[in-house]
Amino acid sequence: MNTISDVRNLFPILNQKVNGKPLIYFDNAATSQKPKQVIEAIENYYSQYNSNIHRGAHYLANLATEAYEHSRQVIAQYLNAETQEINFVRGTTEGINLVAQTYGKANVKAGDEIIVSAMEHHSNIVPWQMLCEEKGATLKVVPIFDSGDLDMEAYEKLLSAKTKIVAVTYISNALGTVNPVQEIIAKAHEVGAVVLVDAAQAVQHKKIDVKALDVDFLAFSGHKVFGPTGIGILYGKRELLEAMPPYMGGGEMIDNVTFEKTTFNKIPYKFEAGTPHIEGGIVLGKAIEFVQEIGLDFIAEKEAELLHYGTQKLSAIDGLRFVGTAQEKCSVISFLVKDIHPYDIGTLLDKQGIAIRTGHHCCQPLMKRLQIEGTCRASFAFYNTAEEIDVFAKALEKSIAMLS
Ligand code: PLP
């Protein structure tokens, strides 16, 4: 396998026309498309073994429970974690909120500090801001250079005994910057802080080994890694998860309930109250197996080629400037053209069958730092091609001519 047409045939959605033109999907950082294996796994679940899990003593309940728990093992192995360190959540956003509302509430007090970076997605800012407000703690922000690289010297200066949590994205969805998370984690540990890595833009591109990184918490969303929406993972170190209070109360997360007192289930079930997204959990495991079959090396190689080619191609366009030129980038190209509003470019490209993202990309503070309102963002996956980039560049030039 692994010729580009073999790869593209795995994704039925790619084979269609939009506005009379072959679809070119360059909005992969927002959500990835789904391969046949994933789509079939969803159908198989509902047509063959749909059942509630962990509770029933019947055949279907056992099948569904086994599949759900097998998926947890697949994901644990993928991240080099222990199985009970893998918590199913709705996505990155819920994973971060869970940590803020449990670990954060239990460990952050007035006068403490939480550090985020200037390039964070709102979901890695707002939960910490809410916690800081509640506790009287302070949110500190690591600045970035104009290139979109993190200012690591400034980061080190911000760290102190007051720092309780450092929450940082592995890869910026708006700029494509790949942050030096290993170093960020090591430095935070020197002052006794724990680190949460937002891996929403990382798991689909990079091998992640939570033990080698020594990361305390790591969150990602299934839909960005070729799996379903509404499911994601929060990894946490076992000793931290065990010491944390529960998040939501309800079925499944309990050990024993009386009106006087409730005792809680062991991890990871302590953090999985209620009937979970069973199909999502099972199919996320299938999506991860799919990534393993394709191979992260193959994915990284293809995406690096697309990033290089796309950057070269767009640099030839008059009046275009890149937003985000960090030393290490993943396959995201953010740009602006003259003083044309990104939305206008996005709309004209859509008319030509090309899907890109425009706007602030849920990073308003980053846009403020860069003194812009938003960008056009083309984000590539391994199933995109250089030919698509050629068509995109031509369509972009045509759109610019119409808007100038
Ligand atoms: N963090 C980053 C870097 C993201 O790109 C996103 C989604 O775009 C999120 C967090 C939030 O992910 P979700 O909406 O799937 O919870």
Boltz pocket constraint, residues with backbone or C-beta under 6 A from the ligand:
constraints:
  - pocket:
      binder: B
      contacts: [[A, 29], [A, 30], [A, 90], [A, 91], [A, 92], [A, 93], [A, 94], [A, 121], [A, 123], [A, 124], [A, 169], [A, 171], [A, 172], [A, 173], [A, 198], [A, 200], [A, 201], [A, 221], [A, 361]]
      max_distance: 6.0
